[in-house]
Amino acid sequence: MPQPIVALVGATASGKTGLSLDLAERLGGEVVNTDAMQVYRGMDVGTAKLPASERRGIPHHLLDLLEVTEPSTVAEFQGLARGVIAGIRERDRVPVLVGGSALYTRAIVDRFEFPGTDESLRAELEAELEEVGGHALHERLRGLDPEAAAAILPDNGRRVVRALEVVALTGRPYSASLPQLEYADPLTVQVGVDIDRPTLDARIEQRVEEMFAGGLVEEVEALVARGLQNGRTAHRAIGYREVLAHLAGDRSLAEAIEQTKAATRRFARRQDSWFRKDPRIVWVAHDDPDRVARAVEAVAGLSDQQR
């Protein structure tokens, strides 16, 4: 029987990274990144990318694939991730998926066929995004597809543009093209890290403070020299866009820090809302001393069901 696919999900700063290492060690696994921004070389501090020295010798995949000038799409990532997962299972190892991008995780584990794209329409919408801003386009999306608008942050301009593009191309709501709750491979289990909001907010506060103290501004300055602002995707990451505004003189460093905290809290709430809608997820408490054992039990239970 093939090895199962294990996906760790939950809000940013909830403790997924540590649990992914523990699970990979217990299950004989390899870690597969599903964070949309950790695919970029040099985006380390602001994405909380785990340094190689802290990976316990466990192979990690889909990190540092792209330059910050290159675009990243869910469709391309889906193909890459599924190829990596197949290779891990061929080696009789367990793929342990972990990352903060809910759509990327769902695109990998669920049945999900991507609508086509139109380069001229996309360029037109991106030009409009630069001119009027993401909030204006988000209001348009709200009128066309309230469900999609509710699932996409107004400041995630790239996803707003994609949603409007799909609506224009298909004549159907973007939400109709989102992945359905059906695993592409039945040997899949999702483990969610459950954490209360006050604790999560405190962790986010601490993480952002540590990022800025750990050189986030200097990291962004170095990436600007490598063309960060010329790319379509990377410069919109939380933390990076706030630092870019600071470097441009549009806000103070203190304002950039506070706005990064606020944006991260909003993002974490959206993540939690997205995952809570999925009844297949097995939740383990972030502070449960037996959380690793409980997660392993969920994986073992899946294997028993398939026998």
C-alpha positions as CSV (number, residue, x, y, z in Angstrom):
1,M,0.0,0.0,0.0
2,P,1.3,3.5,-0.8
3,Q,2.3,5.8,2.0
4,P,-0.3,8.3,3.1
5,I,-0.2,12.0,2.4
6,V,-0.2,14.1,5.5
7,A,-1.1,17.8,5.4
8,L,-0.6,20.1,8.4
9,V,-2.9,23.1,8.4
10,G,-3.8,26.0,10.6
11,A,-3.2,29.7,11.2
12,T,0.2,31.3,10.8
13,A,2.2,31.2,14.1
14,S,0.1,28.3,15.4
15,G,3.0,25.9,15.6
16,K,2.7,23.9,12.4
17,T,6.5,23.9,11.6
18,G,7.5,22.2,14.8
19,L,4.8,19.7,14.5
20,S,5.8,18.9,10.9
21,L,9.3,18.1,12.0
22,D,8.0,15.9,14.8
23,L,5.6,14.1,12.5
24,A,8.3,13.6,9.8
25,E,10.6,12.0,12.4
26,R,7.9,9.7,13.7
27,L,6.5,8.7,10.4
28,G,9.7,8.4,8.4
29,G,8.7,11.4,6.2
30,E,9.9,14.3,4.2
31,V,8.6,17.9,4.5
32,V,6.9,19.6,1.5
33,N,6.5,23.3,1.7
34,T,3.0,24.7,0.8
35,D,3.7,28.3,1.6
36,A,3.3,30.5,-1.5
37,M,6.1,32.9,-0.4
38,Q,8.7,30.5,0.9
39,V,9.3,29.4,-2.7
40,Y,11.3,32.6,-3.2
41,R,15.1,32.7,-2.7
42,G,16.1,35.4,-0.2
43,M,12.6,35.7,1.4
44,D,13.6,34.1,4.6
45,V,13.1,36.4,7.6
46,G,9.7,37.7,6.6
47,T,8.3,34.2,5.7
48,A,9.7,32.6,8.9
49,K,11.5,30.1,6.7
50,L,13.1,27.4,8.8
51,P,16.9,27.6,8.4
52,A,18.6,24.4,7.1
53,S,20.4,24.0,10.4
54,E,17.1,23.6,12.2
55,R,15.5,21.0,9.9
56,R,16.9,18.0,11.9
57,G,18.4,16.5,8.8
58,I,14.9,16.0,7.3
59,P,14.6,16.6,3.6
60,H,12.6,19.7,2.7
61,H,11.1,20.3,-0.7
62,L,9.7,23.3,-2.7
63,L,11.8,26.0,-0.9
64,D,13.9,28.6,-2.7
65,L,12.7,27.7,-6.2
66,L,12.2,31.2,-7.7
67,E,13.8,34.6,-7.9
68,V,11.6,37.4,-6.5
69,T,11.1,38.7,-10.1
70,E,9.4,35.5,-11.2
71,P,5.6,34.9,-10.8
72,S,4.2,32.0,-8.9
73,T,0.8,30.5,-9.7
74,V,-1.3,27.9,-7.8
75,A,-1.6,25.8,-11.0
76,E,2.2,25.6,-11.5
77,F,2.7,24.9,-7.8
78,Q,0.1,22.1,-7.9
79,G,2.1,20.3,-10.6
80,L,5.4,20.7,-8.8
81,A,4.0,19.6,-5.5
82,R,2.2,16.5,-6.8
83,G,5.4,15.5,-8.6
84,V,7.5,15.9,-5.4
85,I,4.9,14.0,-3.4
86,A,4.9,11.1,-5.9
87,G,8.7,10.9,-5.7
88,I,8.6,10.8,-1.9
89,R,6.1,8.0,-1.9
90,E,8.1,6.0,-4.5
91,R,10.9,6.1,-1.9
92,D,8.4,4.6,0.6
93,R,8.6,7.8,2.6
94,V,5.7,9.9,4.0
95,P,5.1,13.4,2.5
96,V,4.3,15.9,5.2
97,L,2.9,19.0,3.7
98,V,3.1,22.2,5.8
99,G,2.6,25.9,5.0
100,G,0.3,28.9,5.5
101,S,-1.3,29.1,2.0
102,A,-4.7,27.4,2.3
103,L,-5.5,27.5,-1.4
104,Y,-2.1,26.0,-2.2
105,T,-2.7,23.1,0.2
106,R,-6.2,22.5,-1.1
107,A,-5.1,22.6,-4.7
108,I,-2.6,19.9,-4.0
109,V,-4.7,17.5,-1.9
110,D,-8.1,18.0,-3.5
111,R,-9.5,17.5,-6.9
112,F,-9.0,20.9,-8.5
113,E,-8.9,21.7,-12.2
114,F,-7.8,25.2,-13.0
115,P,-9.7,27.5,-15.4
116,G,-7.7,28.9,-18.2
117,T,-6.1,32.3,-18.4
118,D,-6.1,35.2,-20.8
119,E,-2.9,37.2,-20.8
120,S,-4.4,40.4,-22.3
121,L,-7.3,40.4,-19.8
122,R,-4.9,39.6,-16.9
123,A,-2.6,42.5,-18.0
124,E,-5.6,44.9,-18.2
125,L,-6.8,43.9,-14.7
126,E,-3.3,44.2,-13.2
127,A,-2.9,47.6,-14.7
128,E,-6.2,48.6,-13.2
129,L,-5.0,47.2,-9.9
130,E,-2.0,49.4,-9.9
131,E,-4.1,52.4,-10.8
132,V,-7.1,52.1,-8.4
133,G,-5.8,49.6,-5.8
134,G,-6.9,46.3,-4.5
135,H,-9.8,47.5,-2.4
136,A,-11.6,49.0,-5.4
137,L,-11.3,45.8,-7.4
138,H,-12.4,43.8,-4.3
139,E,-15.6,45.8,-4.2
140,R,-16.2,45.0,-7.8
141,L,-15.6,41.3,-7.0
142,R,-18.0,41.6,-4.1
143,G,-20.8,42.6,-6.5
144,L,-20.0,39.8,-8.9
145,D,-19.2,37.0,-6.5
146,P,-19.8,37.7,-2.8
147,E,-18.6,34.2,-1.8
148,A,-15.2,34.7,-3.5
149,A,-14.9,38.2,-2.1
150,A,-15.5,36.9,1.4
151,A,-12.7,34.4,1.0
152,I,-10.1,36.8,-0.4
153,L,-8.5,39.7,1.5
154,P,-8.9,43.1,-0.2
155,D,-5.1,43.6,0.0
156,N,-4.4,40.4,-1.8
157,G,-4.6,42.1,-5.2
158,R,-3.2,39.2,-7.1
159,R,-6.0,36.8,-6.0
160,V,-8.6,39.5,-6.6
161,V,-7.4,39.9,-10.1
162,R,-7.4,36.2,-10.7
163,A,-11.0,35.9,-9.4
164,L,-12.2,38.7,-11.7
165,E,-10.3,37.1,-14.6
166,V,-12.1,33.8,-14.0
167,V,-15.5,35.4,-13.7
168,A,-14.9,37.2,-17.0
169,L,-13.6,34.2,-18.8
170,T,-16.1,31.6,-17.6
171,G,-19.2,33.6,-16.9
172,R,-19.4,31.7,-13.6
173,P,-18.4,32.8,-10.0
174,Y,-14.8,32.3,-9.2
175,S,-16.0,30.3,-6.1
176,A,-17.4,27.7,-8.4
177,S,-13.9,26.9,-9.6
178,L,-12.4,26.5,-6.1
179,P,-11.4,23.0,-5.1
180,Q,-14.2,20.7,-3.8
181,L,-14.0,18.7,-0.6
182,E,-12.8,15.6,-2.3
183,Y,-9.3,14.3,-2.0
184,A,-7.4,13.6,-5.2
185,D,-5.9,10.6,-3.4
186,P,-8.0,8.9,-0.7
187,L,-4.9,8.2,1.3
188,T,-4.8,11.7,2.6
189,V,-5.2,13.1,6.1
190,Q,-5.3,16.7,7.2
191,V,-4.2,17.6,10.8
192,G,-5.1,21.0,12.0
193,V,-3.3,22.9,14.8
194,D,-6.0,24.4,17.1
195,I,-5.1,27.5,19.0
196,D,-7.1,30.1,20.8
197,R,-7.2,33.6,19.4
198,P,-5.5,35.5,22.4
199,T,-2.6,33.1,22.3
200,L,-2.3,33.3,18.6
201,D,-2.4,37.1,18.6
202,A,0.4,37.2,21.2
203,R,2.5,34.8,19.1
204,I,1.9,37.0,16.0
205,E,3.0,40.0,18.0
206,Q,6.2,38.3,19.1
207,R,6.9,36.8,15.7
208,V,6.6,40.2,13.9
209,E,8.8,41.9,16.5
210,E,11.4,39.2,16.1
211,M,11.3,39.5,12.3
212,F,12.0,43.2,12.3
213,A,14.7,42.7,15.0
214,G,16.1,39.9,13.0
215,G,16.8,41.9,9.9
216,L,13.5,42.1,7.8
217,V,14.2,45.7,6.7
218,E,17.7,44.7,5.6
219,E,16.4,41.6,3.8
220,V,13.9,43.7,1.9
221,E,16.6,46.2,0.9
222,A,18.7,43.4,-0.5
223,L,15.7,42.0,-2.4
224,V,14.9,45.4,-3.9
225,A,18.4,45.4,-5.4
226,R,17.5,42.0,-6.9
227,G,14.3,43.4,-8.5
228,L,11.7,42.7,-5.8
229,Q,9.4,45.5,-7.0
230,N,9.6,44.3,-10.6
231,G,7.9,40.9,-9.9
232,R,4.2,40.3,-9.9
233,T,3.9,38.2,-6.7
234,A,6.7,38.4,-4.1
235,H,6.5,42.1,-3.3
236,R,2.9,41.7,-2.1
237,A,3.8,39.4,0.8
238,I,2.8,40.5,4.2
239,G,5.6,42.3,5.9
240,Y,7.4,43.0,2.6
241,R,4.9,45.4,1.3
242,E,4.9,47.3,4.6
243,V,8.7,47.5,4.6
244,L,8.6,48.7,1.0
245,A,6.3,51.5,2.0
246,H,8.6,52.4,4.9
247,L,11.6,52.5,2.6
248,A,9.7,54.7,0.2
249,G,9.1,57.2,3.0
250,D,5.3,56.5,3.1
251,R,5.3,55.3,6.7
252,S,7.6,55.2,9.8
253,L,9.3,52.0,10.9
254,A,6.9,51.8,13.9
255,E,3.9,52.1,11.5
256,A,5.3,49.4,9.3
257,I,5.7,47.1,12.3
258,E,2.2,47.7,13.6
259,Q,0.6,47.4,10.1
260,T,2.5,44.1,9.6
261,K,1.0,42.8,12.9
262,A,-2.5,43.9,11.9
263,A,-2.2,42.3,8.4
264,T,-0.9,39.1,9.9
265,R,-3.8,38.9,12.4
266,R,-6.3,39.4,9.6
267,F,-4.6,36.8,7.5
268,A,-4.6,34.3,10.4
269,R,-8.3,34.8,10.9
270,R,-9.0,34.2,7.2
271,Q,-6.9,31.0,7.4
272,D,-8.8,29.7,10.4
273,S,-12.1,30.5,8.8
274,W,-11.1,28.7,5.6
275,F,-9.9,25.5,7.4
276,R,-12.8,25.4,9.9
277,K,-15.2,24.9,7.0
278,D,-13.4,21.6,6.2
279,P,-15.0,18.7,8.2
280,R,-12.3,16.3,7.2
281,I,-9.6,18.0,9.3
282,V,-8.5,16.3,12.5
283,W,-7.7,19.0,15.1
284,V,-5.0,18.8,17.8
285,A,-4.5,21.5,20.4
286,H,-1.3,23.5,20.0
287,D,-0.4,23.0,23.7
288,D,-1.4,19.3,24.0
289,P,1.6,17.4,25.2
290,D,0.3,14.4,23.2
291,R,-0.3,16.3,20.0
292,V,2.2,14.3,18.0
293,A,0.8,11.0,19.2
294,R,-2.7,12.2,18.3
295,A,-1.6,13.3,14.9
296,V,0.1,9.9,14.4
297,E,-3.1,8.2,15.5
298,A,-5.1,10.1,12.8
299,V,-2.6,8.9,10.1
300,A,-2.7,5.3,11.5
301,G,-6.5,5.4,11.5
302,L,-6.6,6.4,7.8
303,S,-4.3,3.5,7.0
304,D,-6.5,1.1,8.9
305,Q,-9.6,2.3,7.0
306,Q,-7.9,1.7,3.6
307,R,-6.9,-1.9,4.5
